[in-house]
Amino acid sequence: MKKILVIGIVFALLTGSCGKTSNGELTGVPGRPSYTEPDPYGMVFIPQGSFTMGPTDQDASWAQNNAAKTVSLEPFWMDDTEITNNEYRQFVYWVRDSLVRRKLGEQDPDTYLITEDENNNPIDPPAINWGAKIDTRDPDVEQSLEDFYLKKEERFFGRKEFDTRKLKYEYFWVDLQQAAKKSNRYQFDKQRYEGLVTNSDGEQVTIKDRSSFILNDNVYVYPDTLCWVADFTYSYNEPMTNLYFWHPGYDNYPVVGVNWKQATAFCIWRTQLLNSFLSRYGEPSVQDYQLPTEAQWEYAARGGLAHAMYPWGGVYTTNKSGCYLANFKPLRGNYAADGGIKVLKVASYEPNEWGLYDMAGNVAEWCSSAFDESSGFFTHDLDPDYKYNAHKNDQAAMKRKVVKGGSWKDIAYYLQAGTRTYEYQDTARSYIGFRCIRPYVGNYTK
């Protein structure tokens, strides 16, 4: 499991005064306030519970890649809609601005970087000074940032635009799966590690110390806007390529053209964004934002309705008035019958019983889980999950990730909560988006 939070142990040395406060009784460490997790913005609470995971109807595609079984899950938070263009744009802007400030900091570190903490201790590497204003009209600033813009021969109609190919985000995580292996544990009697770990390049190396479990990756964060043309042969989708991600008219539409690795990077950035804010005010950090596991996604989609075929609970795709309940490809390909030709604004249809919108149709969604046809048979029945950290040189089959929910271009079969399919982790589509979850701190009595 990819984790950005490094786990450490802090030893507190208690003086004799602690004995007076505890009166010699076991009272725990003093000065620890009680904690109640606040409701995250834009998320809904999914209570703990058990459900029958898997198909609730005949296997129409004869895929034979799913099996029904009872599983149990701990509580978690989930975004009530898919991540929108405007929300993902915040990530893109942050990466852009951080690169710009790092570049300017090479010439003027006192202005654009923070090199010392409040106690005058050096910070290595220096932190970004987000409070420093950037005057793009300054000739020196303009010259420093020239490499970030498209070359003159690449500009359309002479417009000076930021080169989105420069927007690369480096992130780190602790590979707890490898750290948990008995062969990789610290040998206390020998005072060293003896196991092997697969590094970020997919190579097996000897464990040096705890840093060997810290992996890193780099991803280009800008969505693949050309996916609208590439996904459909002999189809007119050029306007979506030019407008969908940047035009304000599409701000509240789900972001697409984002592959699994980009979505994972977004989750890690989102975690750091919030935890950095909380640390400035001395508040406890929160659990990591993540893509939902396949089991979490399916459990949330059913909305607490046992054996529900669709998120709304029924076995039909229309209500009593004959209105369609999701954006998909109804009838014999009448895309317009449900109210949308292609993708629609998030929350255009009613939510399920837990307040989650668009868990069927509109855009399909990435899950964190790796795809294997038989994973339903070998995964645990408590918080089931199958993960594989696929590397660049791995076989294509090892790069498959679970996709759930169906999209605006899919027939009703793919909208069922129990239907599973996949896409490759480095492939972006015009019909796949994502939403985040966050583990709940505590029990189900929310």
TORKOL-4160 file (C-alpha; in steps of 0.2 Angstrom, whole numbers, padded with zeros to 4 digits, m for minus):
446
<pt num="1" X="0000" Y="0000" Z="0000"/>
<pt num="2" X="0007" Y="0017" Z="m0004"/>
<pt num="3" X="0009" Y="0028" Z="0011"/>
<pt num="4" X="0016" Y="0045" Z="0012"/>
<pt num="5" X="0016" Y="0046" Z="0031"/>
<pt num="6" X="0032" Y="0040" Z="0039"/>
<pt num="7" X="0029" Y="0031" Z="0055"/>
<pt num="8" X="0040" Y="0034" Z="0069"/>
<pt num="9" X="0042" Y="0032" Z="0088"/>
<pt num="10" X="0044" Y="0046" Z="0100"/>
<pt num="11" X="0051" Y="0042" Z="0117"/>
<pt num="12" X="0045" Y="0054" Z="0131"/>
<pt num="13" X="0056" Y="0054" Z="0147"/>
<pt num="14" X="0045" Y="0057" Z="0161"/>
<pt num="15" X="0052" Y="0066" Z="0177"/>
<pt num="16" X="0047" Y="0063" Z="0195"/>
<pt num="17" X="0033" Y="0076" Z="0193"/>
<pt num="18" X="0023" Y="0064" Z="0183"/>
<pt num="19" X="0023" Y="0052" Z="0197"/>
<pt num="20" X="0014" Y="0065" Z="0207"/>
<pt num="21" X="0000" Y="0068" Z="0194"/>
<pt num="22" X="m0003" Y="0049" Z="0192"/>
<pt num="23" X="m0002" Y="0045" Z="0210"/>
<pt num="24" X="0007" Y="0029" Z="0205"/>
<pt num="25" X="m0007" Y="0023" Z="0195"/>
<pt num="26" X="m0008" Y="0018" Z="0176"/>
<pt num="27" X="m0015" Y="0034" Z="0169"/>
<pt num="28" X="m0007" Y="0035" Z="0152"/>
<pt num="29" X="0004" Y="0049" Z="0145"/>
<pt num="30" X="m0002" Y="0066" Z="0152"/>
<pt num="31" X="m0006" Y="0081" Z="0140"/>
<pt num="32" X="m0014" Y="0071" Z="0127"/>
<pt num="33" X="m0031" Y="0079" Z="0122"/>
<pt num="34" X="m0046" Y="0069" Z="0116"/>
<pt num="35" X="m0048" Y="0068" Z="0098"/>
<pt num="36" X="m0064" Y="0068" Z="0087"/>
<pt num="37" X="m0061" Y="0068" Z="0068"/>
<pt num="38" X="m0070" Y="0083" Z="0060"/>
<pt num="39" X="m0080" Y="0080" Z="0044"/>
<pt num="40" X="m0069" Y="0082" Z="0029"/>
<pt num="41" X="m0075" Y="0095" Z="0016"/>
<pt num="42" X="m0085" Y="0087" Z="0002"/>
<pt num="43" X="m0085" Y="0069" Z="0009"/>
<pt num="44" X="m0098" Y="0058" Z="0016"/>
<pt num="45" X="m0096" Y="0045" Z="0030"/>
<pt num="46" X="m0097" Y="0027" Z="0025"/>
<pt num="47" X="m0101" Y="0016" Z="0041"/>
<pt num="48" X="m0093" Y="0000" Z="0044"/>
<pt num="49" X="m0102" Y="m0016" Z="0039"/>
<pt num="50" X="m0103" Y="m0032" Z="0029"/>
<pt num="51" X="m0110" Y="m0035" Z="0012"/>
<pt num="52" X="m0111" Y="m0048" Z="m0002"/>
<pt num="53" X="m0097" Y="m0043" Z="m0014"/>
<pt num="54" X="m0098" Y="m0048" Z="m0032"/>
<pt num="55" X="m0111" Y="m0051" Z="m0045"/>
<pt num="56" X="m0130" Y="m0049" Z="m0042"/>
<pt num="57" X="m0136" Y="m0054" Z="m0059"/>
<pt num="58" X="m0130" Y="m0067" Z="m0072"/>
<pt num="59" X="m0113" Y="m0065" Z="m0080"/>
<pt num="60" X="m0119" Y="m0057" Z="m0096"/>
<pt num="61" X="m0102" Y="m0055" Z="m0104"/>
<pt num="62" X="m0097" Y="m0073" Z="m0098"/>
<pt num="63" X="m0081" Y="m0065" Z="m0091"/>
<pt num="64" X="m0080" Y="m0077" Z="m0076"/>
<pt num="65" X="m0069" Y="m0064" Z="m0067"/>
<pt num="66" X="m0080" Y="m0062" Z="m0051"/>
<pt num="67" X="m0087" Y="m0072" Z="m0037"/>
<pt num="68" X="m0099" Y="m0068" Z="m0023"/>
<pt num="69" X="m0094" Y="m0068" Z="m0005"/>
<pt num="70" X="m0097" Y="m0060" Z="0011"/>
<pt num="71" X="m0084" Y="m0047" Z="0016"/>
<pt num="72" X="m0083" Y="m0034" Z="0030"/>
<pt num="73" X="m0076" Y="m0017" Z="0030"/>
<pt num="74" X="m0070" Y="m0003" Z="0042"/>
<pt num="75" X="m0078" Y="0014" Z="0041"/>
<pt num="76" X="m0071" Y="0027" Z="0029"/>
<pt num="77" X="m0074" Y="0044" Z="0021"/>
<pt num="78" X="m0078" Y="0046" Z="0003"/>
<pt num="79" X="m0079" Y="0060" Z="m0009"/>
<pt num="80" X="m0098" Y="0063" Z="m0013"/>
<pt num="81" X="m0094" Y="0066" Z="m0032"/>
<pt num="82" X="m0079" Y="0062" Z="m0043"/>
<pt num="83" X="m0065" Y="0074" Z="m0043"/>
<pt num="84" X="m0069" Y="0089" Z="m0054"/>
<pt num="85" X="m0059" Y="0098" Z="m0067"/>
<pt num="86" X="m0058" Y="0113" Z="m0056"/>
<pt num="87" X="m0052" Y="0103" Z="m0041"/>
<pt num="88" X="m0039" Y="0094" Z="m0051"/>
<pt num="89" X="m0034" Y="0110" Z="m0058"/>
<pt num="90" X="m0029" Y="0116" Z="m0041"/>
<pt num="91" X="m0016" Y="0101" Z="m0041"/>
<pt num="92" X="m0010" Y="0106" Z="m0058"/>
<pt num="93" X="m0008" Y="0125" Z="m0052"/>
<pt num="94" X="0001" Y="0119" Z="m0036"/>
<pt num="95" X="0014" Y="0109" Z="m0046"/>
<pt num="96" X="0016" Y="0123" Z="m0059"/>
<pt num="97" X="0019" Y="0136" Z="m0045"/>
<pt num="98" X="0030" Y="0125" Z="m0035"/>
<pt num="99" X="0041" Y="0123" Z="m0050"/>
<pt num="100" X="0041" Y="0141" Z="m0054"/>
<pt num="101" X="0046" Y="0146" Z="m0036"/>
<pt num="102" X="0060" Y="0133" Z="m0035"/>
<pt num="103" X="0067" Y="0140" Z="m0052"/>
<pt num="104" X="0066" Y="0158" Z="m0045"/>
<pt num="105" X="0074" Y="0152" Z="m0029"/>
<pt num="106" X="0090" Y="0147" Z="m0038"/>
<pt num="107" X="0093" Y="0165" Z="m0042"/>
<pt num="108" X="0085" Y="0173" Z="m0026"/>
<pt num="109" X="0083" Y="0160" Z="m0012"/>
<pt num="110" X="0080" Y="0174" Z="0001"/>
<pt num="111" X="0064" Y="0179" Z="m0007"/>
<pt num="112" X="0057" Y="0163" Z="m0014"/>
<pt num="113" X="0063" Y="0150" Z="m0002"/>
<pt num="114" X="0064" Y="0147" Z="0016"/>
<pt num="115" X="0081" Y="0141" Z="0021"/>
<pt num="116" X="0080" Y="0142" Z="0040"/>
<pt num="117" X="0066" Y="0138" Z="0053"/>
<pt num="118" X="0060" Y="0150" Z="0067"/>
<pt num="119" X="0075" Y="0144" Z="0077"/>
<pt num="120" X="0088" Y="0149" Z="0064"/>
<pt num="121" X="0091" Y="0130" Z="0060"/>
<pt num="122" X="0095" Y="0127" Z="0042"/>
<pt num="123" X="0081" Y="0118" Z="0032"/>
<pt num="124" X="0087" Y="0106" Z="0019"/>
<pt num="125" X="0081" Y="0105" Z="0006"/>
<pt num="126" X="0074" Y="0123" Z="0008"/>
<pt num="127" X="0055" Y="0125" Z="0009"/>
<pt num="128" X="0045" Y="0135" Z="m0004"/>
<pt num="129" X="0040" Y="0153" Z="0002"/>
<pt num="130" X="0022" Y="0153" Z="m0004"/>
<pt num="131" X="0020" Y="0171" Z="0002"/>
<pt num="132" X="0032" Y="0179" Z="m0010"/>
<pt num="133" X="0024" Y="0188" Z="m0024"/>
<pt num="134" X="0030" Y="0185" Z="m0042"/>
<pt num="135" X="0031" Y="0200" Z="m0053"/>
<pt num="136" X="0030" Y="0192" Z="m0071"/>
<pt num="137" X="0034" Y="0209" Z="m0078"/>
<pt num="138" X="0051" Y="0210" Z="m0070"/>
<pt num="139" X="0064" Y="0207" Z="m0084"/>
<pt num="140" X="0074" Y="0196" Z="m0073"/>
<pt num="141" X="0059" Y="0185" Z="m0068"/>
<pt num="142" X="0053" Y="0184" Z="m0086"/>
<pt num="143" X="0070" Y="0178" Z="m0091"/>
<pt num="144" X="0071" Y="0165" Z="m0078"/>
<pt num="145" X="0054" Y="0158" Z="m0082"/>
<pt num="146" X="0057" Y="0158" Z="m0101"/>
<pt num="147" X="0060" Y="0139" Z="m0102"/>
<pt num="148" X="0043" Y="0135" Z="m0094"/>
<pt num="149" X="0034" Y="0142" Z="m0109"/>
<pt num="150" X="0031" Y="0135" Z="m0126"/>
<pt num="151" X="0044" Y="0139" Z="m0139"/>
<pt num="152" X="0039" Y="0152" Z="m0152"/>
<pt num="153" X="0038" Y="0139" Z="m0166"/>
<pt num="154" X="0026" Y="0128" Z="m0155"/>
<pt num="155" X="0014" Y="0142" Z="m0151"/>
<pt num="156" X="m0004" Y="0142" Z="m0159"/>
<pt num="157" X="m0008" Y="0159" Z="m0165"/>
<pt num="158" X="0007" Y="0167" Z="m0156"/>
<pt num="159" X="m0001" Y="0165" Z="m0139"/>
<pt num="160" X="0012" Y="0163" Z="m0125"/>
<pt num="161" X="0007" Y="0148" Z="m0115"/>
<pt num="162" X="0014" Y="0137" Z="m0101"/>
<pt num="163" X="0022" Y="0121" Z="m0108"/>
<pt num="164" X="0012" Y="0108" Z="m0099"/>
<pt num="165" X="0025" Y="0095" Z="m0103"/>
<pt num="166" X="0035" Y="0103" Z="m0089"/>
<pt num="167" X="0023" Y="0099" Z="m0075"/>
<pt num="168" X="0030" Y="0084" Z="m0067"/>
<pt num="169" X="0027" Y="0080" Z="m0049"/>
<pt num="170" X="0039" Y="0069" Z="m0038"/>
<pt num="171" X="0031" Y="0060" Z="m0023"/>
<pt num="172" X="0036" Y="0048" Z="m0010"/>
<pt num="173" X="0028" Y="0034" Z="0000"/>
<pt num="174" X="0033" Y="0021" Z="0012"/>
<pt num="175" X="0030" Y="0003" Z="0005"/>
<pt num="176" X="0022" Y="m0005" Z="0021"/>
<pt num="177" X="0019" Y="m0021" Z="0011"/>
<pt num="178" X="0038" Y="m0024" Z="0009"/>
<pt num="179" X="0042" Y="m0018" Z="0026"/>
<pt num="180" X="0030" Y="m0030" Z="0034"/>
<pt num="181" X="0038" Y="m0046" Z="0027"/>
<pt num="182" X="0047" Y="m0056" Z="0041"/>
<pt num="183" X="0062" Y="m0058" Z="0030"/>
<pt num="184" X="0063" Y="m0039" Z="0029"/>
<pt num="185" X="0061" Y="m0035" Z="0048"/>
<pt num="186" X="0075" Y="m0027" Z="0058"/>
<pt num="187" X="0086" Y="m0041" Z="0066"/>
<pt num="188" X="0087" Y="m0035" Z="0084"/>
<pt num="189" X="0100" Y="m0048" Z="0089"/>
<pt num="190" X="0111" Y="m0044" Z="0074"/>
<pt num="191" X="0107" Y="m0025" Z="0074"/>
<pt num="192" X="0104" Y="m0025" Z="0056"/>
<pt num="193" X="0093" Y="m0028" Z="0041"/>
<pt num="194" X="0096" Y="m0044" Z="0030"/>
<pt num="195" X="0082" Y="m0044" Z="0018"/>
<pt num="196" X="0079" Y="m0038" Z="0000"/>
<pt num="197" X="0068" Y="m0025" Z="m0006"/>
<pt num="198" X="0062" Y="m0020" Z="m0023"/>
<pt num="199" X="0066" Y="m0002" Z="m0026"/>
<pt num="200" X="0057" Y="0012" Z="m0037"/>
<pt num="201" X="0066" Y="0005" Z="m0053"/>
<pt num="202" X="0060" Y="m0013" Z="m0050"/>
<pt num="203" X="0077" Y="m0019" Z="m0045"/>
<pt num="204" X="0080" Y="m0030" Z="m0030"/>
<pt num="205" X="0093" Y="m0022" Z="m0018"/>
<pt num="206" X="0099" Y="m0026" Z="0000"/>
<pt num="207" X="0090" Y="m0016" Z="0013"/>
<pt num="208" X="0102" Y="m0003" Z="0019"/>
<pt num="209" X="0091" Y="0005" Z="0033"/>
<pt num="210" X="0073" Y="0011" Z="0035"/>
<pt num="211" X="0076" Y="0023" Z="0020"/>
<pt num="212" X="0076" Y="0007" Z="0009"/>
<pt num="213" X="0057" Y="0006" Z="0011"/>
<pt num="214" X="0054" Y="0024" Z="0005"/>
<pt num="215" X="0050" Y="0024" Z="m0013"/>
<pt num="216" X="0047" Y="0038" Z="m0025"/>
<pt num="217" X="0040" Y="0041" Z="m0042"/>
<pt num="218" X="0038" Y="0055" Z="m0055"/>
<pt num="219" X="0022" Y="0058" Z="m0065"/>
<pt num="220" X="0016" Y="0071" Z="m0077"/>
<pt num="221" X="0001" Y="0079" Z="m0069"/>
<pt num="222" X="m0008" Y="0087" Z="m0084"/>
<pt num="223" X="m0022" Y="0077" Z="m0091"/>
<pt num="224" X="m0022" Y="0069" Z="m0108"/>
<pt num="225" X="m0033" Y="0081" Z="m0117"/>
<pt num="226" X="m0031" Y="0071" Z="m0133"/>
<pt num="227" X="m0039" Y="0056" Z="m0126"/>
<pt num="228" X="m0056" Y="0062" Z="m0133"/>
<pt num="229" X="m0050" Y="0060" Z="m0151"/>
<pt num="230" X="m0039" Y="0045" Z="m0147"/>
<pt num="231" X="m0052" Y="0035" Z="m0139"/>
<pt num="232" X="m0065" Y="0035" Z="m0153"/>
<pt num="233" X="m0061" Y="0032" Z="m0172"/>
<pt num="234" X="m0071" Y="0042" Z="m0185"/>
<pt num="235" X="m0080" Y="0052" Z="m0172"/>
<pt num="236" X="m0080" Y="0071" Z="m0170"/>
<pt num="237" X="m0073" Y="0075" Z="m0153"/>
<pt num="238" X="m0061" Y="0090" Z="m0156"/>
<pt num="239" X="m0071" Y="0103" Z="m0146"/>
<pt num="240" X="m0069" Y="0092" Z="m0131"/>
<pt num="241" X="m0050" Y="0091" Z="m0133"/>
<pt num="242" X="m0049" Y="0110" Z="m0134"/>
<pt num="243" X="m0061" Y="0115" Z="m0121"/>
<pt num="244" X="m0065" Y="0101" Z="m0108"/>
<pt num="245" X="m0052" Y="0103" Z="m0095"/>
<pt num="246" X="m0049" Y="0122" Z="m0096"/>
<pt num="247" X="m0065" Y="0131" Z="m0100"/>
<pt num="248" X="m0075" Y="0137" Z="m0085"/>
<pt num="249" X="m0091" Y="0130" Z="m0092"/>
<pt num="250" X="m0084" Y="0112" Z="m0088"/>
<pt num="251" X="m0077" Y="0117" Z="m0070"/>
<pt num="252" X="m0089" Y="0105" Z="m0061"/>
<pt num="253" X="m0088" Y="0091" Z="m0073"/>
<pt num="254" X="m0077" Y="0076" Z="m0068"/>
<pt num="255" X="m0059" Y="0076" Z="m0073"/>
<pt num="256" X="m0055" Y="0063" Z="m0086"/>
<pt num="257" X="m0039" Y="0059" Z="m0096"/>
<pt num="258" X="m0030" Y="0055" Z="m0079"/>
<pt num="259" X="m0022" Y="0039" Z="m0078"/>
<pt num="260" X="m0021" Y="0028" Z="m0062"/>
<pt num="261" X="m0003" Y="0034" Z="m0058"/>
<pt num="262" X="m0009" Y="0052" Z="m0059"/>
<pt num="263" X="m0024" Y="0049" Z="m0048"/>
<pt num="264" X="m0013" Y="0041" Z="m0035"/>
<pt num="265" X="m0001" Y="0056" Z="m0035"/>
<pt num="266" X="m0016" Y="0067" Z="m0033"/>
<pt num="267" X="m0021" Y="0058" Z="m0017"/>
<pt num="268" X="m0003" Y="0059" Z="m0010"/>
<pt num="269" X="m0003" Y="0078" Z="m0014"/>
<pt num="270" X="m0020" Y="0081" Z="m0006"/>
<pt num="271" X="m0014" Y="0072" Z="0010"/>
<pt num="272" X="0001" Y="0083" Z="0011"/>
<pt num="273" X="m0009" Y="0099" Z="0007"/>
<pt num="274" X="m0020" Y="0096" Z="0022"/>
<pt num="275" X="m0007" Y="0089" Z="0034"/>
<pt num="276" X="0004" Y="0104" Z="0030"/>
<pt num="277" X="m0010" Y="0116" Z="0035"/>
<pt num="278" X="m0014" Y="0106" Z="0051"/>
<pt num="279" X="0004" Y="0106" Z="0057"/>
<pt num="280" X="0005" Y="0125" Z="0056"/>
<pt num="281" X="m0009" Y="0126" Z="0069"/>
<pt num="282" X="m0002" Y="0111" Z="0080"/>
<pt num="283" X="m0017" Y="0100" Z="0075"/>
<pt num="284" X="m0015" Y="0081" Z="0073"/>
<pt num="285" X="m0013" Y="0074" Z="0055"/>
<pt num="286" X="m0026" Y="0065" Z="0046"/>
<pt num="287" X="m0026" Y="0048" Z="0038"/>
<pt num="288" X="m0020" Y="0047" Z="0020"/>
<pt num="289" X="m0031" Y="0051" Z="0005"/>
<pt num="290" X="m0032" Y="0036" Z="m0006"/>
<pt num="291" X="m0041" Y="0028" Z="m0021"/>
<pt num="292" X="m0054" Y="0017" Z="m0014"/>
<pt num="293" X="m0051" Y="m0002" Z="m0015"/>
<pt num="294" X="m0062" Y="m0012" Z="m0026"/>
<pt num="295" X="m0072" Y="m0018" Z="m0010"/>
<pt num="296" X="m0073" Y="0000" Z="m0003"/>
<pt num="297" X="m0080" Y="0006" Z="m0019"/>
<pt num="298" X="m0093" Y="m0008" Z="m0022"/>
<pt num="299" X="m0098" Y="m0007" Z="m0004"/>
<pt num="300" X="m0101" Y="0012" Z="m0005"/>
<pt num="301" X="m0110" Y="0011" Z="m0022"/>
<pt num="302" X="m0123" Y="m0001" Z="m0015"/>
<pt num="303" X="m0127" Y="0012" Z="m0001"/>
<pt num="304" X="m0131" Y="m0001" Z="0012"/>
<pt num="305" X="m0144" Y="m0009" Z="0001"/>
<pt num="306" X="m0142" Y="m0028" Z="0002"/>
<pt num="307" X="m0139" Y="m0037" Z="m0015"/>
<pt num="308" X="m0143" Y="m0020" Z="m0024"/>
<pt num="309" X="m0139" Y="m0022" Z="m0043"/>
<pt num="310" X="m0138" Y="m0003" Z="m0045"/>
<pt num="311" X="m0133" Y="0011" Z="m0033"/>
<pt num="312" X="m0152" Y="0016" Z="m0033"/>
<pt num="313" X="m0157" Y="m0002" Z="m0027"/>
<pt num="314" X="m0168" Y="m0008" Z="m0041"/>
<pt num="315" X="m0166" Y="m0019" Z="m0055"/>
<pt num="316" X="m0171" Y="m0006" Z="m0068"/>
<pt num="317" X="m0162" Y="0009" Z="m0075"/>
<pt num="318" X="m0177" Y="0020" Z="m0075"/>
<pt num="319" X="m0189" Y="0026" Z="m0061"/>
<pt num="320" X="m0208" Y="0025" Z="m0061"/>
<pt num="321" X="m0210" Y="0040" Z="m0072"/>
<pt num="322" X="m0198" Y="0032" Z="m0085"/>
<pt num="323" X="m0184" Y="0044" Z="m0082"/>
<pt num="324" X="m0167" Y="0037" Z="m0083"/>
<pt num="325" X="m0157" Y="0036" Z="m0066"/>
<pt num="326" X="m0139" Y="0038" Z="m0073"/>
<pt num="327" X="m0129" Y="0044" Z="m0088"/>
<pt num="328" X="m0125" Y="0029" Z="m0099"/>
<pt num="329" X="m0129" Y="0021" Z="m0116"/>
<pt num="330" X="m0147" Y="0016" Z="m0115"/>
<pt num="331" X="m0158" Y="0006" Z="m0127"/>
<pt num="332" X="m0149" Y="0003" Z="m0144"/>
<pt num="333" X="m0137" Y="0017" Z="m0142"/>
<pt num="334" X="m0148" Y="0032" Z="m0139"/>
<pt num="335" X="m0136" Y="0042" Z="m0129"/>
<pt num="336" X="m0147" Y="0057" Z="m0128"/>
<pt num="337" X="m0162" Y="0047" Z="m0119"/>
<pt num="338" X="m0155" Y="0049" Z="m0102"/>
<pt num="339" X="m0152" Y="0068" Z="m0104"/>
<pt num="340" X="m0134" Y="0068" Z="m0109"/>
<pt num="341" X="m0124" Y="0064" Z="m0125"/>
<pt num="342" X="m0107" Y="0063" Z="m0117"/>
<pt num="343" X="m0101" Y="0067" Z="m0099"/>
<pt num="344" X="m0112" Y="0078" Z="m0088"/>
<pt num="345" X="m0109" Y="0089" Z="m0073"/>
<pt num="346" X="m0107" Y="0080" Z="m0057"/>
<pt num="347" X="m0122" Y="0077" Z="m0046"/>
<pt num="348" X="m0134" Y="0078" Z="m0061"/>
<pt num="349" X="m0144" Y="0063" Z="m0054"/>
<pt num="350" X="m0150" Y="0059" Z="m0037"/>
<pt num="351" X="m0137" Y="0051" Z="m0025"/>
<pt num="352" X="m0138" Y="0034" Z="m0017"/>
<pt num="353" X="m0144" Y="0030" Z="0001"/>
<pt num="354" X="m0127" Y="0036" Z="0008"/>
<pt num="355" X="m0127" Y="0053" Z="m0002"/>
<pt num="356" X="m0114" Y="0048" Z="m0015"/>
<pt num="357" X="m0117" Y="0054" Z="m0033"/>
<pt num="358" X="m0114" Y="0046" Z="m0050"/>
<pt num="359" X="m0108" Y="0029" Z="m0043"/>
<pt num="360" X="m0116" Y="0022" Z="m0059"/>
<pt num="361" X="m0113" Y="0030" Z="m0076"/>
<pt num="362" X="m0106" Y="0047" Z="m0081"/>
<pt num="363" X="m0088" Y="0042" Z="m0079"/>
<pt num="364" X="m0081" Y="0026" Z="m0073"/>
<pt num="365" X="m0069" Y="0027" Z="m0058"/>
<pt num="366" X="m0051" Y="0020" Z="m0054"/>
<pt num="367" X="m0049" Y="0009" Z="m0039"/>
<pt num="368" X="m0032" Y="0006" Z="m0030"/>
<pt num="369" X="m0034" Y="m0012" Z="m0032"/>
<pt num="370" X="m0024" Y="m0022" Z="m0045"/>
<pt num="371" X="m0035" Y="m0032" Z="m0057"/>
<pt num="372" X="m0034" Y="m0051" Z="m0057"/>
<pt num="373" X="m0048" Y="m0062" Z="m0063"/>
<pt num="374" X="m0047" Y="m0074" Z="m0048"/>
<pt num="375" X="m0044" Y="m0060" Z="m0034"/>
<pt num="376" X="m0061" Y="m0063" Z="m0027"/>
<pt num="377" X="m0056" Y="m0081" Z="m0022"/>
<pt num="378" X="m0039" Y="m0077" Z="m0014"/>
<pt num="379" X="m0042" Y="m0060" Z="m0005"/>
<pt num="380" X="m0046" Y="m0059" Z="0013"/>
<pt num="381" X="m0064" Y="m0057" Z="0019"/>
<pt num="382" X="m0059" Y="m0043" Z="0031"/>
<pt num="383" X="m0055" Y="m0027" Z="0021"/>
<pt num="384" X="m0051" Y="m0037" Z="0005"/>
<pt num="385" X="m0038" Y="m0030" Z="m0007"/>
<pt num="386" X="m0026" Y="m0035" Z="m0019"/>
<pt num="387" X="m0011" Y="m0023" Z="m0023"/>
<pt num="388" X="0003" Y="m0024" Z="m0035"/>
<pt num="389" X="0016" Y="m0010" Z="m0037"/>
<pt num="390" X="0019" Y="m0012" Z="m0056"/>
<pt num="391" X="0035" Y="m0006" Z="m0063"/>
<pt num="392" X="0039" Y="0001" Z="m0080"/>
<pt num="393" X="0047" Y="m0015" Z="m0086"/>
<pt num="394" X="0033" Y="m0027" Z="m0079"/>
<pt num="395" X="0022" Y="m0037" Z="m0091"/>
<pt num="396" X="0007" Y="m0027" Z="m0097"/>
<pt num="397" X="m0005" Y="m0039" Z="m0087"/>
<pt num="398" X="0003" Y="m0034" Z="m0071"/>
<pt num="399" X="m0001" Y="m0015" Z="m0074"/>
<pt num="400" X="m0020" Y="m0018" Z="m0074"/>
<pt num="401" X="m0030" Y="m0009" Z="m0061"/>
<pt num="402" X="m0049" Y="m0011" Z="m0057"/>
<pt num="403" X="m0061" Y="0001" Z="m0064"/>
<pt num="404" X="m0079" Y="0002" Z="m0058"/>
<pt num="405" X="m0096" Y="0010" Z="m0061"/>
<pt num="406" X="m0097" Y="0011" Z="m0080"/>
<pt num="407" X="m0098" Y="0028" Z="m0090"/>
<pt num="408" X="m0108" Y="0038" Z="m0102"/>
<pt num="409" X="m0102" Y="0027" Z="m0116"/>
<pt num="410" X="m0106" Y="0010" Z="m0108"/>
<pt num="411" X="m0122" Y="m0001" Z="m0108"/>
<pt num="412" X="m0131" Y="m0004" Z="m0092"/>
<pt num="413" X="m0122" Y="m0020" Z="m0088"/>
<pt num="414" X="m0106" Y="m0010" Z="m0083"/>
<pt num="415" X="m0116" Y="0001" Z="m0071"/>
<pt num="416" X="m0120" Y="m0013" Z="m0060"/>
<pt num="417" X="m0111" Y="m0012" Z="m0043"/>
<pt num="418" X="m0104" Y="m0029" Z="m0044"/>
<pt num="419" X="m0097" Y="m0028" Z="m0062"/>
<pt num="420" X="m0078" Y="m0026" Z="m0063"/>
<pt num="421" X="m0067" Y="m0022" Z="m0077"/>
<pt num="422" X="m0049" Y="m0014" Z="m0079"/>
<pt num="423" X="m0038" Y="m0002" Z="m0088"/>
<pt num="424" X="m0019" Y="m0001" Z="m0088"/>
<pt num="425" X="m0011" Y="0010" Z="m0074"/>
<pt num="426" X="m0002" Y="0021" Z="m0087"/>
<pt num="427" X="m0017" Y="0023" Z="m0099"/>
<pt num="428" X="m0029" Y="0038" Z="m0098"/>
<pt num="429" X="m0047" Y="0038" Z="m0105"/>
<pt num="430" X="m0060" Y="0051" Z="m0109"/>
<pt num="431" X="m0073" Y="0040" Z="m0099"/>
<pt num="432" X="m0063" Y="0036" Z="m0083"/>
<pt num="433" X="m0061" Y="0048" Z="m0068"/>
<pt num="434" X="m0059" Y="0045" Z="m0049"/>
<pt num="435" X="m0064" Y="0050" Z="m0032"/>
<pt num="436" X="m0054" Y="0048" Z="m0015"/>
<pt num="437" X="m0057" Y="0040" Z="0001"/>
<pt num="438" X="m0050" Y="0043" Z="0018"/>
<pt num="439" X="m0049" Y="0030" Z="0032"/>
<pt num="440" X="m0060" Y="0035" Z="0047"/>
<pt num="441" X="m0051" Y="0038" Z="0064"/>
<pt num="442" X="m0061" Y="0028" Z="0077"/>
<pt num="443" X="m0076" Y="0016" Z="0076"/>
<pt num="444" X="m0092" Y="0016" Z="0067"/>
<pt num="445" X="m0102" Y="0027" Z="0080"/>
<pt num="446" X="m0101" Y="0042" Z="0069"/>
